[in-house]
Amino acid sequence: MLQAAGRGTSPEGRELLSRARDVVQKRIGQDVTPATAKPFAEADRLLLSGDLTGAVARLTTAYRAA
């Protein structure tokens, strides 16, 4: 919704992704694998470009791989 409204790089968007990242990091814990690290890093890149939808999708992938 934020991205569709042109607010993909807004403080609200960053806060949403920050909380999602925390959830994923907690699930991954010390068990970092390529299957979790790659989509996690891609989510950061997508967030920087304002693609919240893509970033959430990549965090979801990392969460499921954990």
N, CA, C and O of each residue as an XYZ file, in Angstrom:
264
protein
N       0.808     -1.182      0.000
C       0.000      0.000      0.000
C       0.863      1.262      0.000
O       0.598      2.207     -0.743
N       1.899      1.266      0.842
C       2.769      2.433      0.878
C       3.459      2.646     -0.463
O       3.578      3.773     -0.945
N       3.908      1.552     -1.051
C       4.599      1.657     -2.327
C       3.648      2.172     -3.401
O       4.032      3.023     -4.204
N       2.417      1.672     -3.430
C       1.436      2.099     -4.420
C       1.119      3.583     -4.276
O       0.778      4.249     -5.253
N       1.234      4.093     -3.057
C       0.971      5.503     -2.808
C       2.201      6.367     -3.051
O       2.181      7.566     -2.769
N       3.276      5.768     -3.573
C       4.498      6.519     -3.841
C       5.321      6.796     -2.602
O       6.142      7.713     -2.590
N       5.108      6.007     -1.558
C       5.833      6.233     -0.302
C       6.722      5.043      0.045
O       6.897      4.700      1.214
N       7.273      4.429     -0.981
C       8.115      3.260     -0.775
C       9.373      3.527      0.020
O       9.904      2.622      0.664
N       9.851      4.742     -0.016
C      11.056      5.087      0.748
C      10.724      5.960      1.955
O      11.608      6.601      2.523
N       9.469      5.986      2.340
C       9.026      6.817      3.463
C       9.494      6.242      4.797
O       9.882      5.076      4.872
N       9.458      7.054      5.844
C       9.793      6.542      7.179
C       8.882      5.380      7.592
O       9.325      4.449      8.265
N       7.629      5.439      7.193
C       6.702      4.357      7.524
C       7.126      3.054      6.857
O       7.087      1.988      7.471
N       7.532      3.151      5.593
C       7.992      1.968      4.868
C       9.235      1.370      5.483
O       9.355      0.153      5.621
N      10.160      2.241      5.854
C      11.389      1.756      6.492
C      11.089      1.109      7.838
O      11.711      0.108      8.195
N      10.153      1.662      8.579
C       9.778      1.093      9.878
C       9.134     -0.283      9.698
O       9.437     -1.218     10.439
N       8.261     -0.398      8.726
C       7.617     -1.683      8.440
C       8.661     -2.748      8.124
O       8.621     -3.851      8.670
N       9.594     -2.408      7.240
C      10.626     -3.371      6.866
C      11.584     -3.641      8.006
O      12.099     -4.753      8.128
N      11.833     -2.658      8.835
C      12.707     -2.868      9.988
C      12.108     -3.907     10.932
O      12.815     -4.780     11.436
N      10.827     -3.807     11.161
C      10.166     -4.787     12.036
C      10.147     -6.171     11.397
O      10.349     -7.178     12.076
N       9.903     -6.216     10.089
C       9.905     -7.508      9.387
C      11.302     -8.129      9.433
O      11.441     -9.336      9.633
N      12.328     -7.309      9.249
C      13.710     -7.800      9.311
C      14.011     -8.392     10.680
O      14.660     -9.432     10.787
N      13.534     -7.717     11.732
C      13.763     -8.217     13.091
C      13.144     -9.598     13.287
O      13.750    -10.478     13.899
N      11.942     -9.780     12.766
C      11.265    -11.076     12.884
C      12.071    -12.157     12.175
O      12.261    -13.253     12.703
N      12.543    -11.834     10.968
C      13.308    -12.808     10.185
C      14.643    -13.096     10.867
O      15.050    -14.254     10.959
N      15.322    -12.066     11.340
C      16.606    -12.271     12.020
C      16.442    -13.159     13.248
O      17.278    -14.022     13.516
N      15.368    -12.944     13.988
C      15.128    -13.764     15.175
C      14.924    -15.224     14.782
O      15.414    -16.128     15.460
N      14.205    -15.452     13.693
C      13.960    -16.833     13.246
C      15.262    -17.481     12.750
O      15.522    -18.649     13.039
N      16.066    -16.735     12.015
C      17.326    -17.273     11.487
C      18.299    -17.560     12.636
O      18.954    -18.602     12.657
N      18.383    -16.643     13.571
C      19.296    -16.813     14.703
C      20.731    -16.959     14.240
O      21.210    -16.153     13.441
N      21.422    -17.972     14.728
C      22.822    -18.216     14.387
C      22.965    -19.131     13.176
O      24.083    -19.403     12.741
N      21.866    -19.602     12.633
C      21.878    -20.580     11.539
C      21.814    -19.911     10.169
O      20.911    -20.192      9.380
N      22.759    -19.035      9.890
C      22.787    -18.339      8.606
C      23.274    -19.298      7.528
O      24.327    -19.921      7.662
N      22.505    -19.405      6.474
C      22.850    -20.247      5.331
C      22.700    -19.409      4.064
O      22.105    -18.333      4.113
N      23.219    -19.871      2.946
C      22.998    -19.137      1.695
C      21.503    -18.965      1.373
O      21.097    -17.963      0.783
N      20.703    -19.947      1.767
C      19.263    -19.883      1.490
C      18.569    -18.783      2.287
O      17.503    -18.309      1.894
N      19.171    -18.374      3.410
C      18.593    -17.280      4.189
C      19.321    -15.959      3.938
O      18.698    -14.897      3.928
N      20.625    -16.024      3.738
C      21.420    -14.804      3.588
C      21.135    -14.065      2.283
O      21.014    -12.839      2.277
N      21.029    -14.796      1.188
C      20.848    -14.138     -0.110
C      19.538    -13.353     -0.179
O      19.565    -12.173     -0.530
N      18.380    -13.968      0.144
C      17.156    -13.177      0.066
C      17.113    -12.046      1.099
O      16.492    -11.010      0.865
N      17.774    -12.250      2.237
C      17.830    -11.196      3.245
C      18.584     -9.978      2.694
O      18.136     -8.842      2.847
N      19.718    -10.224      2.059
C      20.498     -9.137      1.465
C      19.741     -8.489      0.312
O      19.774     -7.269      0.150
N      19.065     -9.299     -0.482
C      18.274     -8.754     -1.586
C      17.157     -7.860     -1.070
O      16.830     -6.852     -1.696
N      16.569     -8.218      0.067
C      15.516     -7.395      0.665
C      16.058     -6.012      1.025
O      15.380     -5.006      0.818
N      17.271     -5.962      1.561
C      17.884     -4.669      1.882
C      18.062     -3.823      0.631
O      17.770     -2.627      0.635
N      18.540     -4.443     -0.434
C      18.740     -3.715     -1.693
C      17.416     -3.188     -2.230
O      17.332     -2.046     -2.683
N      16.388     -4.021     -2.179
C      15.075     -3.606     -2.677
C      14.492     -2.477     -1.828
O      13.849     -1.568     -2.354
N      14.715     -2.536     -0.532
C      14.235     -1.460      0.334
C      14.891     -0.138     -0.045
O      14.225      0.896     -0.109
N      16.183     -0.172     -0.295
C      16.890      1.052     -0.667
C      16.362      1.654     -1.966
O      16.411      2.869     -2.159
N      15.861      0.804     -2.849
C      15.315      1.300     -4.110
C      13.827      1.656     -3.997
O      13.226      2.135     -4.959
N      13.236      1.421     -2.818
C      11.842      1.769     -2.602
C      10.851      0.689     -2.971
O       9.648      0.943     -3.014
N      11.333     -0.511     -3.239
C      10.459     -1.634     -3.619
C      10.062     -2.422     -2.373
O      10.624     -3.480     -2.088
N       9.089     -1.894     -1.640
C       8.656     -2.542     -0.400
C       8.053     -3.917     -0.658
O       8.296     -4.858      0.098
N       7.274     -4.031     -1.714
C       6.640     -5.308     -2.026
C       7.691     -6.375     -2.287
O       7.596     -7.486     -1.766
N       8.683     -6.045     -3.086
C       9.765     -6.983     -3.369
C      10.562     -7.314     -2.130
O      10.957     -8.463     -1.929
N      10.807     -6.306     -1.286
C      11.576     -6.530     -0.066
C      10.840     -7.478      0.883
O      11.452     -8.370      1.470
N       9.545     -7.285      1.031
C       8.761     -8.175      1.891
C       8.764     -9.592      1.322
O       8.852    -10.563      2.073
N       8.669     -9.712      0.013
C       8.690    -11.033     -0.615
C      10.012    -11.743     -0.345
O      10.020    -12.939     -0.058
N      11.123    -11.028     -0.433
C      12.431    -11.639     -0.189
C      12.608    -11.983      1.289
O      13.209    -13.008      1.612
N      12.096    -11.147      2.190
C      12.159    -11.486      3.615
C      11.303    -12.714      3.907
O      11.663    -13.542      4.744
N      10.197    -12.827      3.235
C       9.335    -14.020      3.392
C      10.103    -15.269      2.958
O      10.032    -16.308      3.614
N      10.828    -15.161      1.861
C      11.630    -16.284      1.387
C      12.682    -16.676      2.421
O      12.874    -17.859      2.699
N      13.357    -15.688      2.984
C      14.371    -15.959      4.007
C      13.741    -16.575      5.243
O      14.312    -17.489      5.838
N      12.581    -16.092      5.635
C      11.892    -16.626      6.816
C      11.533    -18.098      6.599
O      11.739    -18.934      7.480
N      11.003    -18.398      5.437
C      10.610    -19.785      5.147
C      11.810    -20.717      5.046
O      11.706    -21.906      5.349
N      12.952    -20.176      4.620
C      14.155    -21.008      4.475
C      14.826    -21.268      5.820
O      15.635    -22.186      5.950
N      14.489    -20.463      6.809
C      15.139    -20.591      8.134
C      14.668    -21.845      8.858
O      15.106    -22.113      9.977
